[in-house]
Amino acid sequence: MTLADYVGLTFFVVAWLGYRFMVEESRFATRGLNSRMHRMRHLWMQQMLSRDLRMIDTAIMGTLQNGAAFFASSSIIALGGALALLRSGDEALAFLADLPLSVPVSRTAWETKVVGLVIIFGYTFFKFAWSYRLFNYAAILMGATPMAIDRERPEALLAARRAANMSIAAARHFNRGQRSIFFALAYLGWFINPYALIVATSGVLAVMWRRQFSSEALAALGPDDDLRPEGDMAAKDLRARDE
């Protein structure tokens, strides 16, 4: 491990954590695609209250569950492939030695890099698996919401808000799992050299930033004022009635 390796790894970790802070906790987060879709989940649950037949809602929730299950299964396969690299170090080192811009590495350094990749894919699996579980909880909360005839009651508004918040929690873990896959692609640059790690991380960071704050998907939602935070409105209504 050289100084450049430590610099590249530090840049990778800081980029990952910094991006997570910007899209989830900073004051810019509310402008991002994820945050605005969270508000759409509140709108979805408010619309669900007005329907007696909720097959559409359960079908949407089932699609979200299937997506989380697919990525959880895929991350397990990726984790197994990363573990297999520990047993084929000699062949992999010989292959990397023939690549342009690659630098010679020791067997210990190779195994250290592979262990890091294993940790990333392990983290990915846990995020997707937990997201799948939370989508199950959200489906249960949807089933617990009162019927349309009672949609104006405080209990109905509270039930819809709970279902929306659970769905948002599931989506947040799903997004973190997907984010780890993108950063895993950048991490592969370290197997060539630390400078490739820095360049790949910068590229992934730029692509993800653009998708969150300057993409066609974000533009498709229209002006931010169009997305009324119905969940917050429901919460204020509940507090007003309690007072």
C-alpha positions as CSV (number, residue, x, y, z in Angstrom):
1,M,0.0,0.0,0.0
2,T,1.5,3.3,-1.2
3,L,0.7,6.8,-0.2
4,A,-1.3,7.1,-3.4
5,D,-3.4,4.1,-2.4
6,Y,-4.3,5.7,0.9
7,V,-5.1,9.0,-0.8
8,G,-7.3,7.3,-3.4
9,L,-9.1,5.2,-0.8
10,T,-9.7,8.3,1.4
11,F,-11.1,10.2,-1.6
12,F,-13.4,7.2,-2.3
13,V,-14.8,7.1,1.2
14,V,-15.2,10.9,1.5
15,A,-17.0,11.0,-1.8
16,W,-19.4,8.3,-0.8
17,L,-20.2,9.8,2.6
18,G,-20.2,13.3,1.3
19,Y,-22.7,12.4,-1.5
20,R,-24.9,10.7,1.0
21,F,-24.9,13.8,3.2
22,M,-25.7,16.1,0.3
23,V,-28.7,14.1,-1.0
24,E,-30.2,13.1,2.3
25,E,-29.3,15.6,5.0
26,S,-28.1,18.9,3.5
27,R,-30.3,21.9,2.6
28,F,-29.9,20.9,-1.0
29,A,-31.5,17.5,-0.4
30,T,-35.0,18.9,-0.9
31,R,-34.2,19.8,-4.4
32,G,-33.1,16.4,-5.4
33,L,-35.0,13.7,-7.2
34,N,-35.1,11.3,-4.3
35,S,-36.6,13.9,-1.9
36,R,-39.2,15.0,-4.4
37,M,-40.2,11.4,-5.0
38,H,-40.6,11.0,-1.2
39,R,-43.2,13.7,-1.4
40,M,-44.9,11.9,-4.2
41,R,-45.2,8.9,-1.9
42,H,-47.2,11.0,0.5
43,L,-49.4,12.1,-2.4
44,W,-49.8,8.4,-3.3
45,M,-51.0,7.5,0.1
46,Q,-53.4,10.4,0.2
47,Q,-54.9,9.3,-3.1
48,M,-55.1,5.7,-1.7
49,L,-57.5,6.9,1.0
50,S,-60.1,7.9,-1.6
51,R,-60.2,4.4,-3.1
52,D,-62.1,1.5,-1.8
53,L,-60.6,-0.9,-4.3
54,R,-56.9,-0.7,-3.9
55,M,-55.6,-3.3,-6.3
56,I,-53.6,-0.5,-8.1
57,D,-51.8,0.4,-4.9
58,T,-51.0,-3.2,-4.0
59,A,-49.8,-3.8,-7.5
60,I,-47.4,-0.9,-7.3
61,M,-46.2,-2.0,-3.9
62,G,-45.6,-5.5,-5.2
63,T,-43.5,-4.1,-8.1
64,L,-41.4,-2.2,-5.6
65,Q,-40.9,-5.3,-3.5
66,N,-39.9,-7.4,-6.5
67,G,-37.3,-4.7,-7.5
68,A,-35.8,-4.9,-4.0
69,A,-35.8,-8.7,-4.1
70,F,-34.1,-8.8,-7.5
71,F,-31.3,-6.5,-6.4
72,A,-30.8,-8.4,-3.1
73,S,-30.4,-11.6,-5.1
74,S,-28.0,-9.9,-7.5
75,S,-25.9,-8.5,-4.7
76,I,-25.6,-12.0,-3.2
77,I,-24.2,-13.3,-6.6
78,A,-21.8,-10.3,-6.7
79,L,-20.7,-11.1,-3.2
80,G,-20.0,-14.7,-4.1
81,G,-18.0,-13.5,-7.1
82,A,-15.9,-11.2,-4.9
83,L,-15.2,-14.0,-2.5
84,A,-14.1,-16.2,-5.4
85,L,-11.5,-13.6,-6.2
86,L,-9.7,-14.4,-3.0
87,R,-9.0,-17.9,-4.3
88,S,-7.8,-16.8,-7.7
89,G,-5.3,-14.2,-6.7
90,D,-2.4,-15.4,-8.8
91,E,-4.5,-15.6,-12.0
92,A,-6.0,-12.2,-11.4
93,L,-2.6,-10.6,-10.6
94,A,-1.2,-12.0,-13.9
95,F,-4.2,-10.6,-15.8
96,L,-3.9,-7.1,-14.2
97,A,-0.2,-7.0,-14.9
98,D,-0.9,-7.1,-18.6
99,L,-3.4,-4.1,-18.4
100,P,-2.3,-0.7,-19.4
101,L,-1.5,1.8,-16.6
102,S,-1.6,-1.0,-14.0
103,V,1.0,-1.1,-11.3
104,P,2.5,-4.2,-9.6
105,V,0.8,-5.1,-6.3
106,S,1.6,-7.7,-3.7
107,R,-0.6,-10.6,-2.8
108,T,-1.5,-8.9,0.5
109,A,-2.5,-5.6,-1.2
110,W,-4.6,-7.6,-3.7
111,E,-6.4,-9.4,-0.9
112,T,-7.0,-6.1,1.0
113,K,-8.6,-4.6,-2.1
114,V,-10.8,-7.7,-2.6
115,V,-11.9,-7.7,1.1
116,G,-13.0,-4.1,0.5
117,L,-15.1,-5.2,-2.4
118,V,-16.6,-7.9,-0.4
119,I,-17.5,-5.4,2.3
120,I,-19.2,-3.2,-0.3
121,F,-21.3,-6.0,-1.7
122,G,-22.2,-7.2,1.8
123,Y,-23.4,-3.8,2.6
124,T,-25.3,-3.7,-0.6
125,F,-27.1,-7.0,0.2
126,F,-28.1,-5.9,3.7
127,K,-29.5,-2.6,2.3
128,F,-31.7,-4.3,-0.4
129,A,-32.8,-7.1,2.0
130,W,-33.9,-4.5,4.6
131,S,-35.6,-2.5,1.9
132,Y,-37.5,-5.5,0.9
133,R,-38.6,-6.1,4.5
134,L,-39.7,-2.4,4.9
135,F,-41.7,-2.6,1.7
136,N,-43.5,-5.6,3.3
137,Y,-44.2,-3.5,6.4
138,A,-45.5,-0.7,4.1
139,A,-47.9,-3.1,2.4
140,I,-49.2,-4.2,5.9
141,L,-49.7,-0.5,6.9
142,M,-51.6,0.1,3.6
143,G,-53.9,-2.8,4.4
144,A,-54.5,-1.3,7.9
145,T,-55.7,2.1,6.5
146,P,-59.4,2.7,6.9
147,M,-61.8,2.6,3.9
148,A,-62.6,5.6,1.7
149,I,-65.8,6.4,3.7
150,D,-63.6,7.2,6.7
151,R,-60.9,9.1,4.9
152,E,-61.6,12.4,6.7
153,R,-61.1,10.9,10.1
154,P,-57.8,11.7,11.9
155,E,-57.1,7.9,12.2
156,A,-57.2,7.6,8.4
157,L,-54.9,10.5,7.9
158,L,-52.5,9.0,10.5
159,A,-52.6,5.6,8.9
160,A,-51.9,7.0,5.4
161,R,-49.0,9.0,6.8
162,R,-47.5,5.9,8.5
163,A,-47.7,3.9,5.3
164,A,-46.0,6.8,3.4
165,N,-43.3,7.1,6.0
166,M,-42.6,3.4,5.9
167,S,-42.5,3.4,2.1
168,I,-40.1,6.3,2.2
169,A,-37.8,4.5,4.7
170,A,-37.8,1.4,2.3
171,A,-37.0,3.6,-0.6
172,R,-34.2,5.3,1.2
173,H,-32.5,2.0,2.0
174,F,-33.1,0.9,-1.6
175,N,-31.4,4.1,-2.9
176,R,-28.4,3.4,-0.6
177,G,-28.1,-0.1,-2.0
178,Q,-28.1,1.2,-5.5
179,R,-25.6,3.9,-4.6
180,S,-23.3,1.2,-3.3
181,I,-23.4,-0.6,-6.6
182,F,-22.4,2.5,-8.5
183,F,-19.5,3.2,-6.1
184,A,-18.5,-0.5,-6.4
185,L,-18.0,0.1,-10.1
186,A,-15.7,3.1,-9.2
187,Y,-13.9,0.9,-6.6
188,L,-12.9,-1.5,-9.4
189,G,-10.5,1.2,-10.7
190,W,-8.4,0.7,-7.6
191,F,-7.4,-2.8,-9.0
192,I,-5.6,-0.9,-11.8
193,N,-4.0,1.9,-9.8
194,P,-5.1,4.5,-7.2
195,Y,-5.3,7.2,-9.8
196,A,-7.8,5.2,-11.7
197,L,-9.8,4.9,-8.5
198,I,-9.9,8.7,-8.1
199,V,-10.9,9.2,-11.7
200,A,-13.6,6.5,-11.6
201,T,-15.0,7.8,-8.3
202,S,-15.1,11.4,-9.7
203,G,-17.0,10.1,-12.8
204,V,-19.5,8.1,-10.8
205,L,-20.0,11.1,-8.5
206,A,-20.6,13.4,-11.4
207,V,-23.1,11.1,-13.0
208,M,-25.1,10.5,-9.8
209,W,-25.1,14.2,-9.0
210,R,-26.5,15.0,-12.4
211,R,-29.2,12.4,-12.1
212,Q,-30.3,13.8,-8.7
213,F,-30.2,17.6,-9.4
214,S,-30.1,18.1,-13.2
215,S,-31.7,15.2,-15.1
216,E,-34.7,14.6,-17.4
217,A,-36.3,12.6,-14.6
218,L,-36.2,15.6,-12.3
219,A,-37.5,17.9,-15.0
220,A,-40.4,15.5,-15.6
221,L,-41.8,16.2,-12.2
222,G,-42.3,19.8,-13.1
223,P,-41.9,22.8,-10.7
224,D,-41.3,22.0,-7.1
225,D,-44.4,23.9,-6.1
226,D,-46.5,21.3,-7.9
227,L,-45.6,18.7,-5.3
228,R,-47.5,19.6,-2.2
229,P,-46.3,17.9,0.9
230,E,-49.6,16.3,1.7
231,G,-48.0,14.2,4.4
232,D,-47.0,17.4,6.2
233,M,-50.4,18.8,5.7
234,A,-51.9,15.7,7.2
235,A,-49.6,16.0,10.2
236,K,-50.6,19.6,10.7
237,D,-54.2,18.7,10.5
238,L,-53.8,16.1,13.1
239,R,-52.0,18.4,15.4
240,A,-54.7,21.1,14.9
241,R,-57.4,18.6,15.8
242,D,-55.5,17.4,18.9
243,E,-55.2,21.0,20.1
